[in-house]
């Protein structure tokens, strides 16, 4: 039996989500563990398994601990994607595409509003690109900006504004601080 795995990219870096790199890596390794248990006697071919920052030796050590028979190919395959990140993984078994349904998947999403928290994967991490006055849980990473008045005049002006973005901008201008958008 031949099992082909494509685009796992164990050592890729996802812009804005470096805080979750350990969880992302573990999710990919968990998929490998699942495949090694499901297809114990198969020969595996891995395409793009190292990722942008992976060393061949490190990836080889991981794979040799999990699989009896495997090879790492430098060929490029665009027909399917086995990554559990922002994707429902698919592998090719003896030439037929097979979707892996019962594995952990992670969605990495950049959002502009807290209201846009939708997740179709088993876990989602969000990068909020907008100032917010709401407390966020650990699955949402954002630049938290304190928008609290320090003087009475600031309080009076802020109360007349209807959006968080406007409050942020006015406070920065009043205080002569650098604006980070």
C-alpha positions in Angstrom: 0.0 0.0 0.0 1.3 3.5 -0.9 0.2 6.5 1.1 1.2 10.0 -0.1 1.2 13.0 2.2 1.5 16.5 0.7 2.1 20.0 2.2 2.4 19.0 5.8 5.2 21.6 6.2 6.1 20.7 9.8 8.3 23.8 10.2 6.3 26.6 8.5 5.8 29.9 10.2 2.4 31.5 10.0 2.6 35.3 10.0 1.0 36.8 13.1 0.5 33.4 14.8 4.0 32.7 16.2 2.5 32.7 19.7 0.7 29.4 18.7 3.6 27.7 16.9 3.8 24.9 19.4 0.1 24.1 19.1 0.4 24.2 15.3 3.4 21.9 15.3 1.8 19.5 17.7 -1.4 19.3 15.5 0.7 18.3 12.5 2.6 15.7 14.5 -0.7 14.3 15.8 -1.8 13.8 12.2 1.4 11.9 11.5 0.8 9.7 14.6 -2.8 9.0 13.4 -1.5 8.1 9.9 1.2 5.8 11.3 -1.4 3.9 13.4 -4.1 3.8 10.6 -1.7 2.6 7.8 0.8 0.6 9.8 2.1 -1.6 6.9 2.1 1.1 4.2 5.0 2.8 2.4 4.7 6.6 2.9 5.9 9.3 0.5 6.0 12.8 1.9 6.0 15.9 -0.4 6.9 19.3 1.1 7.1 17.9 4.6 9.9 20.1 6.0 8.3 23.5 5.5 10.0 26.9 5.1 12.3 26.6 8.2 12.7 22.9 8.6 15.9 20.9 8.5 15.8 17.7 6.7 17.6 15.9 9.6 15.0 17.0 12.1 12.1 16.0 9.9 13.8 12.6 9.1 14.2 11.9 12.9 10.5 12.5 13.5 9.4 10.4 10.6 11.7 7.5 11.4 10.2 7.3 14.9 6.7 6.9 13.4 7.0 5.0 10.1 8.8 1.8 9.2 8.9 2.6 5.4 8.9 6.1 4.1 10.7 8.5 1.7 10.9 12.3 1.5 10.4 13.7 -2.0 11.3 17.1 -3.3 8.7 16.8 -6.1 5.8 19.2 -6.0 2.2 17.9 -6.0 -0.7 20.3 -6.2 -3.6 17.9 -6.4 -4.2 17.6 -2.6 -3.3 19.1 0.7 -2.6 17.1 3.8 -2.1 19.9 6.2 -4.5 20.2 9.2 -3.9 24.0 9.3 -6.7 26.0 7.6 -7.6 22.9 5.8 -9.4 19.5 6.1 -6.5 17.1 5.4 -6.5 14.7 2.4 -4.0 12.0 1.6 -3.6 9.8 -1.4 -3.9 6.0 -0.7 -2.9 3.8 -3.7 -3.8 6.7 -6.1 -7.2 7.5 -4.5 -7.8 10.7 -2.4 -9.0 10.0 1.1 -10.1 12.8 3.5 -9.0 12.4 7.1 -12.2 13.3 9.0 -11.5 12.5 12.6 -8.3 14.5 13.3 -7.6 17.8 14.9 -7.6 20.8 12.6 -6.6 24.4 13.4 -7.9 27.5 11.7 -5.7 30.6 11.8 -7.8 33.7 11.0 -7.1 37.4 10.9 -10.2 39.3 11.8 -11.2 42.9 12.0 -14.1 42.6 14.4 -14.7 40.4 17.4 -18.1 39.7 15.9 -16.4 37.7 13.1 -15.5 34.8 15.3 -16.5 31.9 13.1 -14.7 28.6 13.2 -15.3 25.5 11.0 -12.2 23.7 12.4 -11.8 21.8 15.7 -9.7 24.8 17.0 -9.3 28.3 15.8 -6.8 31.0 16.7 -7.6 34.6 15.8 -5.5 37.6 15.2 -7.6 40.7 15.9 -6.5 43.7 13.8 -8.7 46.3 15.4 -8.6 47.9 18.9 -11.2 46.5 21.2 -12.5 47.4 24.7 -13.6 43.8 25.3 -11.5 41.2 27.2 -10.3 38.5 24.8 -9.6 34.8 25.6 -6.3 33.1 25.0 -7.3 32.0 21.5 -7.5 35.6 20.3 -4.3 37.4 20.0 -4.4 41.2 19.4 -2.7 44.3 20.3 -4.5 45.4 23.4 -4.7 49.2 23.7 -6.0 50.8 26.8 -8.6 53.4 25.9 -9.2 55.0 29.3 -9.2 58.7 29.9 -6.6 60.1 32.3 -8.1 63.6 32.5 -11.6 65.0 32.6 -11.4 66.6 29.2 -10.4 63.3 27.7 -13.4 61.6 29.4 -15.8 64.3 28.1 -14.5 63.9 24.5 -14.5 60.1 24.5 -18.0 59.8 25.8 -19.2 61.8 22.7 -17.6 59.3 20.3 -19.4 56.1 19.2 -16.6 53.8 18.1 -13.5 52.3 19.7 -11.3 53.3 16.7 -12.4 57.0 17.0 -11.7 56.9 20.8 -8.3 55.4 20.2 -7.4 58.0 17.6 -8.6 61.0 19.6 -6.8 59.9 22.8 -3.5 59.5 20.9 -3.9 62.9 19.3 -4.7 64.6 22.6 -1.8 63.1 24.3 0.6 63.7 21.4 1.5 60.0 21.2 2.5 58.0 18.2 -0.5 56.4 16.4 -0.1 52.7 15.7 -2.7 51.5 13.0 
